[in-house]
Amino acid sequence: MRQRVLATFGLALSLVLSATAHGQGETEARSKVPDTNNAVIRGRVTLPSGFNVEGYARITLRNDQSTLSTLYTNNTGEFQIRNLSEGTYYVQAEVSSTKFDPVVHRVSLGRGLTVDLNMELREKKDPEVTKRLNKVVSAAELRQAVPRAAKKQYELGLKFVNKGNFQQAATHFSEALVIYPEYLAARNDLGAQFLKLKRIDEAEKQFEMVLRDDPKNFNAKFNMGLVHVERRRYPEALSVLNHALAIDSTRPVARLWIGIAKLELGDLESAEAELTRALITGGDECIAANYHLARVYLDRGDLAEATRSVNVYIDSAPRGELIKEAKELARRIEQKRK
């Protein structure tokens, strides 16, 4: 399996891969109602078999800027959201069962329209299979004729990445580069390990070398943005991460880190918009957006939304890299609410 992109959550760093929002798609309007400010979204949540969900599914309504409301289906999986104005919305359905991924539908809602949704949950896939399917390979990498011995060292490096042994992984990536110095994937992933080991200058050098030979390499450009994040150079990080998005606009993880950089700069409105978009389009890959959204809401003084968001992260990622910080944040919010 090939992990390609490095992300840092606080001071912890880990390789991340692309993901797409589940079930995202346009829906059709079914019927019209006369009131221009009284549009409706109604729907039903089902299992992949077509049967009703067991218990109640949680429905979250968002737009591009923020979370608008949260509600639950009835015991047959049906829900209805009234009094909506014209615009684009994202409707997410999720259940407490760990067997199913959330599903998200994009709804373009016209004036006074009623839209019907059939939200079919999807069984979770093997994460290793998903990572292999979603790995990103640049055109320059595809053209490389990598010697078998170098590939073997690279694959050994990836095994140690999966085990969390970043020093040993770096050793194997370095061995691959001794055999084949032009090996772009090995050089990028060596830089990723240096970032994890807090060897920032060495990491930056590796990413610069990749970008010299492959200027449109998303992974190296993204990782260079994270170098600036580590150095707390947030304006520079924003510039580089936006360049990464220009290379591949489908990667929600870049929006996640743009949102984090905006938050660190105190731009709460822009941070909320980017983090919400990353969460909607990135799914589990961007689950940390919930934690950072809680920080946004706390800074804004919205304790109810801060509580909701941090609890979503704690419930969804009980072993996540930010779980310690999230629990501390939840404690602080609770103290403020007393």
N, C-alpha and C positions, 0 to 999 in steps of 0.2 A: 504493500500500500504506500502511496506517496502523499505525504503531507507537504503543502507548499507555502503556506502563508503564515507569518508569525503575528500574533496579537498579544498585547500586554494588558492585563487587567490589574490596575494599580501598579505594583512593582512586579507582579507575577506575570510570566509570559508563557504562551503556548502556541503551537502551530494550529492554524484554523483552516478550514476549507469552505468552498462556496456552498451555498444552499439556496434553494428557491422556496418561495412561499407555497405552502400546500394548497392546492385547489383554487388558485387565484384565477379569476376569469370574469369576463363581463356577463351580466345577466340581462334579461329582457323584461321590459315592462309588460305587465299583464293587463292592467285595466286602468282607466283614468278616473280621477275624482276631481271635482270642480275647484276646491280650495287650493290656491297656489302655495300655501304654507302648511299644507296638511298631507304631505306625501307619507307613504307607509312602506316599510320593509317587513315582510312576514315570511316565515319559512319553517322548515322542519329539519331536524337533525336525525340522521339515521346511521346505523352501522353499515359496514361494507356489504353485509348480507341483505340490506334493505329493511331489516327489522328495527324496531325502536331501540333507542339507547336505554340502558338500565339506569334508573335514577334521573337526575336532571343535568342537562348540559349548560355550561356557562357561555353566554353570548356577550361579546365585547364589540362595541361600535366605535370606530375611529374615523377621523379624516386625516388629511396629510399633516395636520398640525398637532392634534392631541387626541386623547381618549375622551369620548363624549359620554358614554354610559355603559353600564354593565348590568345584565339581567340574566334570568334563568328561564329555561324552557319549562313547559308543564310536563306532566308525567308521560305524555305521548311524544315528547320531543318537539313540540310546536312553540313558536314564539312570534311576537308582533311588536314592532317599534313604530310608534305614531309620531305625528307632529314634526315631520322632518321637512327641511327646505331643500331647494334644488342644489345639487352638488355631487361630488364623488365621495363615496364612503367605503370603508373596509369593515366587513362583518366577519368576526372570528368565532368559531364554535370549538369548544374543548370539553373533555370529560376528565374526571379524576383518574380513570383507569390508565395505567402505564402502557397499555397495549396499543393505544391509538395516538396518532399525531393530531394536533389541532388542524383545522381546515379554515382557509381564509377565502372569502369571495370579495371581489371588487364590484361595487355597484355604482353605476352612473344614474343618478336619480333625477328625473325631470320634474317640472312643476306639477304638483298635485297628482303624481303617479303612485301606483301601488306595484311593488316588485315582489315576486315570489321566488324564494330560494329553496333548493333542495341541497342541503349540506351533508354530504356523505363523508363520514370520518374514514381515515385511512390507517391501516395497520402499520406500525412502526417497522422500518427496515433495519437490517443489520447495519450498524453505523460504519463498519469497515467497508462494506459493499458500497454504501453511499459515498464514502470518501473517495473510493477508487473511481466511481462514476463521475464525481464532481471535480476531480483534480484538474488543475489548469496547466496547460503546456503551451508555451509560446511557439510561434512559427520558427523562430531561430533554434529553439531546443529540438523541435521535430527534425530539423535538417542535420543535426549533429550525429555523426557516426561514432557512438561511444564504444570504446573497447570493452570486451566482455569482463576483463579483470576490474576495470573501473566501475562497471555496473554492479559487480558483486560487492565491492567495497561500499558503494552507495546504498545498496539494499541492506547491508549489514548496519549501516548508519541509521536507516529508517527504523530498523528493529529496536535499536537502543533509544531512539526518540520515543517510540511507543511505550518503552519501559520507564521513561523519565530519566534516563542516564544520559544527560546532555553532553558531558565531557567525553564519554566513550563514543557517542554519536559524532561529535566533532572530529575525533581521531580518525574515524572511518571515512568521513567526508573529505578530510585532508588527504588521506591515502588515495582516494579516488582522484583527487586533483593532481597528485604527484604523477599518477599514471596518465591522466588526460587533463592538462591544465585548462582547456577550453570548456570543461564540463559545467554548463550554466546552472543546471539544477543542483549539482553538488555544491557549487560556490554560494548560491543563494541560501541553501539549507545550512551550510557551514556558518554563514552570517547569522542565521536564525538561532543557532546554538550559542554563538558568541553573545547575542543579545540576552539570552536566558541566563548566561553565566556572568552578565554585567560587564562584558568586555566590549564596551560600546564603540570605541575607536576601531577595534578590529572588525566588528560587525559592519560598521559604515564602509570600511575599505572594501569588504567583499561585495556589498551591494553596489558600490561605485564601479567596480570592475565588471559586474554583470550588466549594468546599465550602459557602460561604455561600448560593450559589444552588442547589446540588445536593448536599445533605448525604450522600446515599448513593452518591456517585460513587467507585467502588472505586479507580480509577486515582489520583485526587487524594489520597484517604486513604492509599493505599499509599505514594505519593511523599512525603507528609508524614512517614510513618514513616522514610523514608530520609533526610529532613532531620535527624531526631534521630540517626540512625546517623552521619551525617557529623559531627555535633557531639559524638559519643560519649556521648550521653545515652541509654544503653541501656534503662533502665527505662521512660522515656517512649516510646522506639521500640517496645518490646514492647506497651505499652498501645495505641498507635495501630495497629500491625500486627494486633493481635487484633481491633480494631474493623473493620479492613479485611476480615478473614476472616469477621466476622459479616455483612458486606455480601455477600460472595461466598465461600463456603467451598470452592469448587471450584478456587481458584487456588493451586497448589502453590508459586508464587514467594513468596507471603507466608510460607509455612511455612519456606522456605529462609532468609529474613531473620530470622524469629523464632529459628531455630536458630543463626544467626550471632550475634545479640544475646545469646542464652543462653550461647554459648561465650565471648563477651567478658566476660560477668559471672561466668564460672567454673563455671557449672552444666553440667558435662559430661554428666550423664545425660540431662537434658532436651534439651540441644543435640543429642546423638546421636539421640534419638528423632525430633525435628523434622527434622533433616537427612536421616535415613533415609527418613522418610515423603515428604519433598519429592523425593528422588531416585527413589523408587519411582513416585510419581504424576506427577512432572513431566518425566521423561525428559531429553532434551537441554536443555530450558529450564533445568533445575536441575543441570546437569552439575557446576557449581562445588561442589555439596554433597560431592563426592568429596574435593576439596582440604580443605574444612573438617572433614570426618570424619577425614582424616589428622591434622589438628591435634588433634582430640579424642583420638585413639588415642595420639599422641605424648605429650600431657600426662598420659595415663593410664599411660604406660609400655609400651603394647602395640606394640612396634616392628614386628612382623610385619604386623599389620593396618594400621598407619600406612603401611608400605611399599606394601602392596597398594592402598590407597585413593589415595595420591598418584600411583602409577603408572597407575591407571585414568584419573585426570584427565589426566595427560600424554599417554597414548595416545589418549584420546578427544577431547581438545581441544588439539592441537599448536599452534594459533594462538589459543588462548583468552586472555582478559584476565588470567588469573592464571598464565599459563604460566611467567613469570619467577619468581614467588613459589613455584610448585610445584616447579620444578627446584632452587631453593635449599633448600626443605623436604626434598626427596628427598636432597640432599647431607648435610644435618644428620642425617637419620635414619640414613643409611649410616654416618656417622662414629660415631654412638652404638652401632651394631651391631658395630663392630669391637672 
